[in-house]
Amino acid sequence: MKYLTKNREEILNIISNSKEPVTVKQIKEIVSSDISTIYRAVDFLENREFIHSVTFDNEKYYLHRYFNPVYGL
């Protein structure tokens, strides 16, 4: 897919394979990318509707577009 860089694809895979919504801090623990790169990647993915975000306790959580909290993906 055009513009889906290796970093973005890696972050999308992390979010897609997670059984619960994840934060940028949690993603950072898994990838070697700089935190600002992760923020740009999730912004890109959210703007193109690959993922969604929810805010809870002043923290943004990211989840796959088709995430089902009961059944996972």
Secondary structure as the mmCIF struct_conf table of DSSP 4:
data_model
#
loop_
_struct_conf.conf_type_id
_struct_conf.id
_struct_conf.beg_label_comp_id
_struct_conf.beg_label_asym_id
_struct_conf.beg_label_seq_id
_struct_conf.end_label_comp_id
_struct_conf.end_label_asym_id
_struct_conf.end_label_seq_id
TURN_TY1_P TURN_TY1_P1 LYS A 2 TYR A 3
HELX_RH_AL_P HELX_RH_AL_P1 LYS A 6 ASN A 17
BEND BEND1 LYS A 19 GLU A 20
STRN STRN1 VAL A 22 VAL A 22
HELX_RH_AL_P HELX_RH_AL_P2 VAL A 24 ILE A 30
BEND BEND2 SER A 33 SER A 33
HELX_RH_AL_P HELX_RH_AL_P3 ILE A 35 ASN A 47
TURN_TY1_P TURN_TY1_P2 ARG A 48 GLU A 49
BEND BEND3 PHE A 50 PHE A 50
STRN STRN2 ILE A 51 PHE A 56
TURN_TY1_P TURN_TY1_P3 ASP A 57 ASN A 58
STRN STRN3 GLU A 59 HIS A 64
TURN_TY1_P TURN_TY1_P4 ARG A 65 TYR A 66
STRN STRN4 ASN A 68 ASN A 68
TURN_TY1_P TURN_TY1_P5 PRO A 69 TYR A 71
STRN STRN5 GLY A 72 GLY A 72
#
